[in-house]
Amino acid sequence: MTAAPLTLAEFKASLTSSQPPAGLRPALLALWHDGRDDWEAAHRTAQEVEDAEGAWIHAYLHRKEGDAGNAAYWYRRAGQPVPTISLDAEWAAIAGALLGSS
């Protein structure tokens, strides 16, 4: 039996735990690490996701890091526009999109 999909609120609430929710796919795991202020673990995990989701998270992480040129490259790879919203809003938008496709 598989676990029920998480809502965005449940995903955000899980950030207070020392362990990620069971069964998170790598793209969501990368966001979970970032949500816990572990950029290195988030980046390492995002690098392992070799699809548009991984590229989107990779782009967000480089934008957060302040590397606009590298971020722009990854946004192109992800097929996403470079956002003008806050980093917190982008994190929530990516998480919501990924949770909706879980």
C-alpha positions as CSV (number, residue, x, y, z in Angstrom):
1,M,0.0,0.0,0.0
2,T,1.4,3.4,-0.9
3,A,1.1,6.5,1.3
4,A,-1.5,9.1,0.5
5,P,-0.1,12.1,-1.4
6,L,1.0,15.0,0.8
7,T,-0.6,18.4,0.7
8,L,1.6,21.4,0.5
9,A,0.6,22.2,4.1
10,E,1.6,18.7,5.2
11,F,4.9,18.9,3.3
12,K,5.7,22.3,4.9
13,A,4.8,20.9,8.4
14,S,7.2,18.0,7.8
15,L,10.1,20.4,7.7
16,T,10.1,20.4,11.5
17,S,10.9,16.7,11.6
18,S,14.5,15.5,11.5
19,Q,13.6,12.9,8.8
20,P,11.7,13.5,5.5
21,P,8.4,11.9,4.9
22,A,8.7,8.3,3.8
23,G,8.6,7.7,0.1
24,L,9.5,11.2,-1.1
25,R,10.8,11.1,-4.6
26,P,14.2,12.8,-5.1
27,A,12.8,16.1,-6.5
28,L,10.7,16.6,-3.4
29,L,13.5,15.4,-1.2
30,A,15.7,18.1,-2.6
31,L,13.1,20.8,-1.8
32,W,12.6,19.2,1.7
33,H,16.3,19.7,2.4
34,D,16.2,23.2,1.1
35,G,13.2,23.9,3.3
36,R,15.3,22.9,6.2
37,D,18.1,25.3,5.2
38,D,20.4,22.6,4.0
39,W,21.4,24.0,0.6
40,E,24.2,21.5,0.1
41,A,22.0,18.4,0.6
42,A,19.3,20.0,-1.6
43,H,21.8,20.7,-4.4
44,R,23.4,17.3,-4.2
45,T,19.9,15.7,-4.4
46,A,18.7,17.9,-7.2
47,Q,21.8,17.0,-9.2
48,E,20.7,13.4,-9.2
49,V,17.3,14.2,-10.8
50,E,18.0,14.3,-14.5
51,D,14.7,15.6,-15.8
52,A,12.8,18.9,-16.0
53,E,11.9,18.7,-12.3
54,G,15.5,18.4,-11.3
55,A,16.5,21.3,-13.5
56,W,13.7,23.5,-12.0
57,I,14.9,22.8,-8.5
58,H,18.5,23.2,-9.6
59,A,17.6,26.6,-11.1
60,Y,15.8,27.7,-7.9
61,L,18.8,26.7,-5.8
62,H,21.2,28.7,-8.0
63,R,18.9,31.7,-7.9
64,K,18.8,31.4,-4.1
65,E,22.6,31.2,-4.1
66,G,22.8,34.4,-6.1
67,D,24.2,32.8,-9.3
68,A,21.8,34.4,-11.8
69,G,23.7,33.2,-14.9
70,N,23.7,29.5,-13.8
71,A,20.1,29.8,-12.6
72,A,19.0,31.1,-16.0
73,Y,20.7,28.1,-17.7
74,W,18.8,25.7,-15.5
75,Y,15.5,27.5,-15.9
76,R,16.0,27.1,-19.7
77,R,16.7,23.4,-19.2
78,A,13.5,23.1,-17.1
79,G,11.4,25.0,-19.6
80,Q,10.5,27.5,-16.9
81,P,10.7,31.3,-17.0
82,V,13.1,33.0,-14.7
83,P,10.7,34.0,-11.9
84,T,10.3,37.5,-10.4
85,I,8.5,36.2,-7.2
86,S,10.2,35.8,-3.9
87,L,12.3,32.7,-3.2
88,D,9.8,31.6,-0.6
89,A,6.9,31.9,-3.1
90,E,8.9,30.0,-5.7
91,W,9.7,27.2,-3.3
92,A,6.0,26.9,-2.5
93,A,5.1,27.0,-6.2
94,I,7.6,24.3,-7.1
95,A,6.5,22.1,-4.2
96,G,2.9,22.6,-5.0
97,A,3.5,21.6,-8.6
98,L,5.5,18.5,-7.7
99,L,3.0,17.4,-5.0
100,G,0.2,17.8,-7.5
101,S,2.0,15.4,-9.9
102,S,2.9,12.9,-7.2
